[in-house]
Amino acid sequence: MKTDLHFYLIYLLAVKSGLTPQNAFTIAYSAEYIDDNTSKKTIHFSDGTDYEPTRSAYRDLSLLLTKKDKTLEIYLPFHFFPSGEGETFQERVKSHAHSEMMRLLKRFVLTNLDQEFGLYYLGIYVHILIDTFIHEEVSELMENKYRRMKTDMDLVSIRNFIFEIYHLFCHDIRYLKPEWFDTPSEELDLFYGQLDDFLRIDLPMYERVERWQEAYANKIFGVSLHHEYDSKLWFKEALGDRDTYSLSKLYNHGSEFDHSDWLLFQRAIKYHLDFCQHELFPKYGILI
């Protein structure tokens, strides 16, 4: 599960909900970029200022097998959201999509839609919601058993989160931010039947991605893709056409960076992490 659900499916649901293609792309890109935002190297500017990025994933999953603190600081707030339910810490970090903690997170995200990074935070929340639905009751992370982690990725669980996200877009978001929409929402049932062939979790990832790309190219859902996913796109637009951060390169610090998609995404994940670490998690005895 990667770009097939986090990007292609979310973009489709957002556009079908009536969101503008640009806003749909921002949400879907943010939802996928959570998995690709793996660097925390300091960015140095020619004016003498620095910027410290916050990462939301690791390139090397072996870290999760040996370092419990790495698991806590990344996978609890950004991927398998804890339920806070139970007497022991092990029980409280199990993920439940309909837990009180998830409801409080949703409320917090909705109250921050007016922030400049509101759309980006919405995409981050959607990613968390998908991961939590599909990895229901995950706690093996706490026992360094990442490779044996249970995945409840069947058609029923996928359809459940599709309904949840579509309702979020069509009702909650449309009511709070009507200016983000340019068309009426469609009935979910009208394209639900078409989705089954694109939710084949038994197929290799590359085949699932190819199916989505062909669907958009041929407008099978009546929707064109605003822009193909490129994990380096936002960083390149913010700081230049480089594949990796360079410790020796000094970047220009201009308005392009200050209002870039990449920086707004960074602001959103920092805001989210601060809320989780200092407000929400401690209420349920979860300290990271």
Sine and cosine of phi, psi and omega as CSV:
sin_phi,cos_phi,sin_psi,cos_psi,sin_omega,cos_omega
0.00,0.00,0.91,-0.41,0.03,-1.00
-0.48,-0.88,-0.92,-0.39,-0.07,-1.00
-0.90,0.43,-0.41,0.91,-0.03,-1.00
-0.87,0.50,-0.70,0.72,-0.01,-1.00
-0.99,-0.13,-0.74,0.67,-0.09,-1.00
-0.91,0.42,-0.55,0.83,-0.04,-1.00
-0.96,-0.29,-0.89,0.45,-0.13,-0.99
-0.90,0.43,-0.72,0.69,0.00,-1.00
-0.92,0.40,-0.70,0.71,-0.03,-1.00
-0.90,0.43,-0.64,0.77,0.05,-1.00
-0.87,0.49,-0.70,0.71,0.00,-1.00
-0.88,0.48,-0.75,0.67,-0.01,-1.00
-0.88,0.48,-0.62,0.79,-0.01,-1.00
-0.92,0.39,-0.71,0.71,0.00,-1.00
-0.92,0.39,-0.67,0.74,0.02,-1.00
-0.91,0.42,-0.40,0.92,0.07,-1.00
-0.97,0.23,-0.20,0.98,0.01,-1.00
0.97,-0.26,-0.02,1.00,0.05,-1.00
-0.91,0.42,0.55,-0.84,0.05,-1.00
-0.88,0.47,0.48,-0.88,0.02,-1.00
-0.82,0.57,-0.62,0.78,0.01,-1.00
-0.90,0.43,-0.71,0.70,0.01,-1.00
-0.92,0.39,-0.62,0.78,0.04,-1.00
-0.88,0.47,-0.65,0.76,0.01,-1.00
-0.91,0.42,-0.67,0.74,0.01,-1.00
-0.87,0.50,-0.69,0.72,0.02,-1.00
-0.90,0.43,-0.75,0.66,-0.06,-1.00
-0.92,0.39,-0.66,0.76,0.02,-1.00
-0.89,0.45,-0.69,0.72,0.03,-1.00
-0.87,0.49,-0.65,0.76,-0.01,-1.00
-0.89,0.46,-0.64,0.77,0.01,-1.00
-0.99,0.17,-0.59,0.81,-0.11,-0.99
-0.91,0.41,-0.35,0.94,0.10,-0.99
-0.80,0.61,-0.62,0.79,0.00,-1.00
-0.98,0.19,-0.34,0.94,-0.08,-1.00
-0.96,-0.28,-0.07,1.00,-0.01,-1.00
-1.00,0.06,0.98,0.17,-0.20,-0.98
-0.94,-0.35,-0.07,1.00,-0.07,-1.00
-0.97,-0.23,0.60,-0.80,0.10,-0.99
-0.80,-0.60,0.39,0.92,0.03,-1.00
-0.93,0.38,0.68,-0.73,0.00,-1.00
-0.90,0.43,0.69,-0.73,0.08,-1.00
-0.99,-0.14,0.81,-0.58,-0.04,-1.00
-0.96,-0.26,0.73,-0.68,0.00,-1.00
-0.96,-0.30,0.43,-0.90,-0.03,-1.00
-0.92,0.39,-0.32,0.95,0.02,-1.00
-1.00,0.07,0.10,0.99,0.06,-1.00
1.00,-0.08,-0.10,1.00,0.01,-1.00
-1.00,0.01,0.36,-0.93,0.03,-1.00
-0.80,-0.60,0.37,-0.93,0.12,-0.99
-0.74,-0.68,0.75,-0.66,-0.01,-1.00
-0.97,-0.24,0.96,-0.27,0.03,-1.00
-0.94,0.34,0.38,-0.92,0.13,-0.99
-0.93,-0.37,0.76,-0.65,0.00,-1.00
-1.00,-0.08,0.38,-0.92,-0.02,-1.00
-0.82,-0.57,0.12,0.99,0.03,-1.00
-0.34,-0.94,0.18,-0.98,0.05,-1.00
-0.87,-0.50,0.63,-0.78,0.13,-0.99
-0.94,0.35,-0.66,0.75,-0.09,-1.00
-0.99,-0.13,0.98,-0.19,-0.03,-1.00
-0.93,0.36,-0.26,0.97,0.01,-1.00
-0.90,0.43,-0.37,0.93,0.07,-1.00
-0.85,0.52,-0.54,0.84,-0.05,-1.00
-0.95,0.31,-0.30,0.96,-0.02,-1.00
-1.00,0.06,-0.25,0.97,-0.10,-1.00
-0.82,-0.57,-0.36,0.93,-0.10,-0.99
-0.83,-0.56,0.98,-0.21,-0.04,-1.00
-0.90,0.44,-0.55,0.83,-0.01,-1.00
-0.91,0.42,-0.53,0.85,0.04,-1.00
-0.92,0.40,-0.63,0.78,0.06,-1.00
-0.88,0.48,-0.73,0.68,-0.07,-1.00
-0.90,0.44,-0.74,0.68,-0.15,-0.99
-0.96,0.27,-0.34,0.94,-0.03,-1.00
-0.94,-0.33,-0.81,0.59,-0.20,-0.98
-0.99,0.16,-0.40,0.92,0.07,-1.00
-0.96,0.29,-0.78,0.62,-0.05,-1.00
-0.97,0.23,-0.45,0.89,-0.16,-0.99
-0.94,-0.33,-0.24,0.97,-0.12,-0.99
-0.74,-0.68,-0.92,0.39,-0.08,-1.00
-0.95,-0.32,0.99,0.11,-0.19,-0.98
-0.91,0.42,0.77,-0.64,-0.05,-1.00
-0.93,0.35,0.47,-0.88,0.00,-1.00
-1.00,0.06,-0.45,0.89,-0.07,-1.00
0.96,0.27,0.19,0.98,-0.07,-1.00
-0.98,-0.19,0.72,-0.70,0.06,-1.00
0.85,-0.52,0.18,-0.98,-0.05,-1.00
-1.00,0.06,-0.60,0.80,-0.06,-1.00
-0.99,-0.14,0.34,-0.94,0.05,-1.00
-0.86,0.50,-0.65,0.76,0.00,-1.00
-0.86,0.51,-0.63,0.77,0.02,-1.00
-0.95,0.31,-0.64,0.77,-0.08,-1.00
-0.93,0.37,-0.42,0.91,-0.01,-1.00
-1.00,0.01,-0.01,1.00,0.13,-0.99
-0.91,0.41,0.60,-0.80,-0.07,-1.00
-1.00,-0.05,0.68,-0.73,0.10,-1.00
-0.66,-0.75,0.83,-0.56,-0.08,-1.00
-0.91,0.42,-0.42,0.91,-0.06,-1.00
-0.93,-0.37,0.45,0.89,0.00,-1.00
-0.97,0.24,0.26,-0.96,0.06,-1.00
-0.89,0.46,-0.59,0.81,0.01,-1.00
-0.90,0.44,-0.63,0.77,0.05,-1.00
-0.91,0.41,-0.61,0.79,0.03,-1.00
-0.91,0.41,-0.62,0.78,0.03,-1.00
-0.93,0.37,-0.60,0.80,0.06,-1.00
-0.90,0.44,-0.71,0.71,0.02,-1.00
-0.85,0.52,-0.70,0.71,0.00,-1.00
-0.87,0.48,-0.66,0.75,0.00,-1.00
-0.91,0.42,-0.68,0.73,0.03,-1.00
-0.88,0.48,-0.71,0.70,-0.03,-1.00
-0.90,0.43,-0.57,0.82,0.00,-1.00
-0.96,0.27,-0.17,0.99,-0.01,-1.00
-0.93,-0.37,0.29,0.96,0.01,-1.00
-0.90,0.43,-0.43,0.90,-0.01,-1.00
-0.98,0.21,-0.18,0.98,0.08,-1.00
-0.91,0.42,0.44,-0.90,0.03,-1.00
-0.85,0.53,-0.46,0.89,-0.01,-1.00
-0.99,-0.16,0.30,0.95,-0.08,-1.00
-0.84,0.54,-0.70,0.72,0.01,-1.00
-0.89,0.46,-0.64,0.77,-0.03,-1.00
-0.93,0.38,-0.66,0.75,0.03,-1.00
-0.91,0.42,-0.59,0.81,0.06,-1.00
-0.88,0.48,-0.68,0.74,0.05,-1.00
-0.89,0.45,-0.63,0.78,0.05,-1.00
-0.89,0.46,-0.69,0.72,0.02,-1.00
-0.88,0.48,-0.66,0.75,0.01,-1.00
-0.87,0.48,-0.66,0.75,0.05,-1.00
-0.87,0.50,-0.74,0.67,0.00,-1.00
-0.86,0.50,-0.67,0.75,-0.02,-1.00
-0.89,0.45,-0.71,0.71,0.01,-1.00
-0.89,0.46,-0.78,0.63,-0.02,-1.00
-0.86,0.52,-0.63,0.77,-0.04,-1.00
-0.95,0.32,-0.60,0.80,0.07,-1.00
-0.89,0.46,-0.71,0.70,-0.15,-0.99
-0.99,0.15,-0.44,0.90,0.03,-1.00
-0.93,-0.36,0.79,0.62,-0.03,-1.00
-0.86,0.51,0.73,-0.68,0.05,-1.00
0.91,0.41,0.45,0.89,0.08,-1.00
-0.90,0.43,0.78,-0.63,0.18,-0.98
-0.62,-0.79,-0.12,0.99,-0.02,-1.00
-0.86,0.50,-0.38,0.93,0.05,-1.00
-0.82,0.57,-0.61,0.79,-0.04,-1.00
-0.95,0.32,-0.24,0.97,-0.05,-1.00
-0.93,-0.36,0.27,0.96,0.01,-1.00
0.83,0.56,0.71,0.71,0.01,-1.00
-0.86,-0.51,0.67,0.75,-0.13,-0.99
-0.82,0.57,-0.67,0.75,-0.10,-0.99
-0.94,0.34,-0.32,0.95,0.01,-1.00
-0.97,-0.25,0.28,0.96,-0.10,-1.00
-0.90,0.43,0.73,-0.68,-0.03,-1.00
-0.94,0.35,0.72,-0.70,0.02,-1.00
-0.81,-0.58,0.91,-0.41,0.01,-1.00
-1.00,-0.03,0.86,0.51,-0.13,-0.99
-0.99,-0.16,0.96,0.29,0.08,-1.00
-0.93,-0.37,0.10,-0.99,-0.08,-1.00
-0.89,0.45,-0.56,0.83,-0.01,-1.00
-0.91,0.42,-0.74,0.67,-0.02,-1.00
-0.91,0.42,-0.59,0.81,0.04,-1.00
-0.91,0.42,-0.70,0.72,0.02,-1.00
-0.90,0.43,-0.56,0.83,0.03,-1.00
-0.89,0.46,-0.72,0.70,-0.02,-1.00
-0.97,0.25,-0.44,0.90,0.11,-0.99
-0.88,0.48,-0.72,0.69,0.03,-1.00
-0.88,0.47,-0.69,0.73,-0.03,-1.00
-0.87,0.49,-0.72,0.70,-0.05,-1.00
-0.95,0.32,-0.64,0.77,0.01,-1.00
-0.90,0.44,-0.66,0.76,0.05,-1.00
-0.90,0.44,-0.64,0.77,0.04,-1.00
-0.85,0.53,-0.74,0.68,-0.02,-1.00
-0.93,0.37,-0.77,0.64,-0.16,-0.99
-0.95,0.31,-0.47,0.88,-0.10,-0.99
-0.92,-0.40,-0.90,0.43,-0.08,-1.00
-0.88,0.48,-0.79,0.61,-0.09,-1.00
-0.95,0.30,-0.66,0.75,-0.01,-1.00
-0.88,0.47,-0.61,0.79,0.01,-1.00
-0.93,0.37,-0.66,0.75,-0.09,-1.00
-0.99,0.13,-0.55,0.83,-0.07,-1.00
-0.72,-0.70,0.91,0.40,-0.05,-1.00
-0.87,0.49,-0.41,0.91,-0.02,-1.00
-0.94,0.34,-0.21,0.98,0.04,-1.00
-0.99,0.16,-0.12,0.99,-0.11,-0.99
-0.94,-0.35,0.51,-0.86,0.06,-1.00
-0.79,-0.62,-0.14,0.99,0.04,-1.00
-0.63,-0.78,0.35,-0.94,0.08,-1.00
-0.91,0.40,0.41,-0.91,0.07,-1.00
-0.98,0.22,0.50,-0.87,0.05,-1.00
-1.00,-0.05,0.32,-0.95,0.09,-1.00
-0.95,0.30,0.76,-0.65,-0.04,-1.00
-0.85,0.53,-0.61,0.80,-0.03,-1.00
-0.87,0.49,-0.43,0.90,-0.07,-1.00
-0.92,0.40,-0.48,0.88,0.01,-1.00
-0.83,-0.56,0.07,1.00,0.04,-1.00
-0.85,0.53,-0.72,0.69,-0.05,-1.00
-0.88,0.48,-0.53,0.85,0.01,-1.00
-0.95,0.32,-0.37,0.93,-0.13,-0.99
-0.97,0.26,-0.47,0.88,-0.15,-0.99
-0.80,0.60,-0.64,0.77,-0.05,-1.00
-0.94,0.34,-0.25,0.97,-0.02,-1.00
-0.97,-0.23,0.08,1.00,0.00,-1.00
-0.91,-0.41,0.46,0.89,-0.04,-1.00
-0.97,0.23,1.00,-0.02,-0.06,-1.00
-0.96,0.27,-0.15,0.99,0.04,-1.00
-0.98,0.19,-0.21,0.98,-0.02,-1.00
-1.00,0.04,0.47,-0.89,0.09,-1.00
-0.87,0.49,0.43,-0.90,-0.05,-1.00
-0.83,0.56,-0.71,0.71,-0.08,-1.00
-0.88,0.47,-0.55,0.83,0.03,-1.00
-0.94,0.34,-0.63,0.78,0.02,-1.00
-0.90,0.43,-0.66,0.75,0.03,-1.00
-0.91,0.42,-0.68,0.73,0.01,-1.00
-0.87,0.48,-0.62,0.78,0.03,-1.00
-0.88,0.47,-0.69,0.72,0.02,-1.00
-0.90,0.43,-0.68,0.74,-0.01,-1.00
-0.89,0.46,-0.66,0.75,0.04,-1.00
-0.91,0.40,-0.61,0.79,0.01,-1.00
-0.89,0.46,-0.69,0.73,0.03,-1.00
-0.94,0.35,-0.64,0.77,0.00,-1.00
-0.89,0.46,-0.59,0.81,-0.03,-1.00
-0.99,-0.13,0.08,1.00,0.02,-1.00
0.79,0.61,0.69,0.72,0.00,-1.00
-0.87,0.50,-0.58,0.82,0.02,-1.00
-0.99,-0.10,0.11,0.99,-0.05,-1.00
0.96,0.27,0.35,0.94,-0.07,-1.00
-0.77,-0.64,0.70,-0.72,0.12,-0.99
-0.99,-0.17,0.57,-0.82,0.02,-1.00
-0.97,0.22,0.79,-0.61,-0.01,-1.00
-0.88,0.47,-0.66,0.75,-0.01,-1.00
-0.27,-0.96,0.67,-0.74,0.05,-1.00
-0.92,0.39,0.48,-0.88,-0.01,-1.00
-0.96,0.26,0.75,-0.66,0.09,-1.00
-0.67,-0.74,0.90,-0.44,-0.11,-0.99
-0.89,0.45,-0.30,0.95,0.00,-1.00
-0.99,-0.16,-0.05,1.00,-0.14,-0.99
-0.83,0.56,-0.83,0.56,-0.09,-1.00
-0.91,0.42,-0.62,0.79,0.01,-1.00
-0.92,0.40,-0.67,0.74,0.02,-1.00
-0.88,0.47,-0.67,0.74,0.00,-1.00
-0.91,0.42,-0.54,0.84,-0.04,-1.00
-0.98,0.17,-0.60,0.80,-0.19,-0.98
-0.74,-0.68,-0.07,1.00,0.02,-1.00
0.87,-0.49,0.20,-0.98,-0.12,-0.99
-1.00,0.09,0.97,0.24,0.04,-1.00
-0.75,-0.66,0.64,-0.77,-0.06,-1.00
-0.97,0.23,-0.48,0.88,-0.02,-1.00
-0.68,-0.73,0.32,-0.95,0.10,-1.00
-0.93,0.36,0.60,-0.80,0.05,-1.00
-0.90,-0.44,0.80,-0.60,-0.01,-1.00
-0.93,0.36,-0.38,0.93,-0.06,-1.00
-1.00,-0.06,-0.31,0.95,-0.07,-1.00
-1.00,0.07,0.70,-0.71,0.10,-0.99
-0.98,-0.19,0.83,-0.56,-0.01,-1.00
-1.00,-0.03,0.45,-0.89,0.10,-0.99
-0.98,0.21,0.72,-0.69,-0.01,-1.00
-0.98,-0.20,0.99,-0.11,-0.03,-1.00
-0.80,-0.59,-0.10,-0.99,-0.02,-1.00
-0.91,0.42,-0.43,0.90,0.02,-1.00
-0.87,0.49,-0.62,0.78,0.03,-1.00
-0.96,0.26,-0.71,0.70,-0.11,-0.99
-0.89,0.46,-0.43,0.90,-0.01,-1.00
-0.87,-0.49,0.37,0.93,-0.05,-1.00
-0.98,0.20,0.39,-0.92,0.07,-1.00
-0.86,0.51,-0.65,0.76,-0.04,-1.00
-0.88,0.48,-0.71,0.70,-0.02,-1.00
-0.93,0.36,-0.62,0.79,0.03,-1.00
-0.90,0.44,-0.61,0.79,0.09,-1.00
-0.89,0.45,-0.70,0.71,0.03,-1.00
-0.87,0.49,-0.67,0.74,0.02,-1.00
-0.88,0.47,-0.62,0.78,-0.01,-1.00
-0.92,0.40,-0.70,0.72,-0.04,-1.00
-0.95,0.31,-0.54,0.84,0.07,-1.00
-0.91,0.41,-0.67,0.75,0.02,-1.00
-0.89,0.45,-0.69,0.72,0.02,-1.00
-0.90,0.44,-0.72,0.69,-0.03,-1.00
-0.90,0.44,-0.63,0.77,0.03,-1.00
-0.89,0.45,-0.67,0.74,0.03,-1.00
-0.89,0.46,-0.71,0.71,-0.03,-1.00
-0.92,0.40,-0.75,0.66,-0.11,-0.99
-0.93,0.36,-0.60,0.80,-0.17,-0.98
-0.95,-0.32,-0.19,0.98,-0.04,-1.00
-0.80,-0.60,-0.87,0.49,-0.14,-0.99
-0.96,0.27,-0.82,0.57,-0.08,-1.00
-0.86,0.51,-0.70,0.71,-0.02,-1.00
-0.87,0.50,-0.48,0.88,0.03,-1.00
-0.88,0.47,-0.41,0.91,-0.05,-1.00
-0.93,-0.37,0.32,0.95,0.07,-1.00
0.95,0.32,0.46,0.89,0.01,-1.00
-0.91,-0.41,0.93,-0.37,-0.03,-1.00
-0.91,-0.42,0.82,-0.57,0.01,-1.00
-0.77,-0.63,0.00,0.00,0.00,0.00
